[in-house]
Amino acid sequence: MSKFYSSQQQDSEPVVKYAMRLEEIFDQAVQLKAVRRTDTDILKKVLHSGLTRDLKHMSIYQCDKIDNYDEFKRELRKIETELKESVKEQKSCKAVTKVTPPENNDLSENNDLSQMK
């Protein structure tokens, strides 16, 4: 059970894979009669607590609002997709501008004047 309660989503791991991994551990706990299969509320809470920081913060409301584990998992996938899209938008390319130094006309005039003195 400690493996179940301490599981964490890896940084590059999608919610789907993390949930599948957690569900496998949950199934093992059910077979060992440590939990009942109907204890999906525990599964949902452990899933939420092991999420990456950003996803966990973004899904607090859904975790409190949604009782059904599968529905909560769908909402997590939606939030994860939105987070990925916002990251892509932040990493979008910006137009390259070429900065050329101004011609040294002013400097050359000053140099000419200083040579005259």
N, C-alpha and C positions, 0 to 999 in steps of 0.2 A: 504493500500500500504506500510505502514511502516513495517508491518510484513513481507511482501515480500522482501523488500530491506535489512532488517536487519537479514534475516535468515542465519544461519551458520551450517555447517556440524559438527556433534558431533565427538569426537575423535574416537570412535569405530564404527561409522555409515558408512556403505559402500556408495559409490557414488550413486548407484542405489536407495537406500532408500532416500538419501538426495534429489536427483533429483525428485523422485516421490512426496516427501513432498512439494518441491518448485513448481512443476507443479500443484499440487492441489491448492495452494495459487494463482498461476497464473490464473487458471481456474475461481476461485472466482472473481478475479479482472476483468476478461473478462466478466463475467456475470453482474458485477456491471458497466460495460462499462468504467472502468478506463484505460484499455489498449485494444488493438485489438489482436485477436488471431494470427495475422500475425507478431506481434512484438516479434518474437523469438530471435532477436538479444539482446533485453533487458533481456530475460530469460537466454540466454547464458552468458551474462556479470554478472548477479546476481549469477548464478550458480558458475561461476569462482571465484567471489569475496568472496563467502562464504565457499570455500573449506578449508580444513585443510592446515596449513602452507606448509608442504612438497609437498603436491599434487598441491597446487597453484603455487609454484615455478617451479615445474617440468612441468607444463602445460601452461606456459605463451606463449611459441611459438605456440602451437596448438590453443590457444584461439585467437591469432592474425591471424593465417593462415587460420583456418577453419571457414567458414561462417555458415554452416548448423548446427543447434543445435543438432540434433540426431547424426550426425557424430562426433561432438565434444564430446558428451557424451560417445560414443564408445571409442574414444581415451582416455578419462579420465579413463574408466574402464581398458584399457590396461596398462596405467601408474600405476594405483592403484595396479594391479596384480604384476607388476614388482617391485613396492616398497615393497609389502608384501613378495615377494620371496627374495629380498635382505635382509630384516630383518630376515627372517628364516635362511639365510646363515650366517648372523652375529651371530645368537644365536646357531649355531651348536655346538655340544659337542666337546670338545677337549680331547685327550687321557690323561688318568690319569697316572701320573708318581709317583712312590713311591720313596721318598727321604729318604735314611737311613743315619744316621750320621756315619761318619767313625769310625772305631775302635780306641780306645784311646791308641794305641801302642806307639805313640810318647810321649804322656803325661805320660804314665806309666814308660817309660824309663827315662824321665826327673825326675819323682818323685823318682825313684830308685837312680839316681845320686845325687839328693839333699839329700837323706837320708844317703848316703855314706859319705858325707862331714861332 
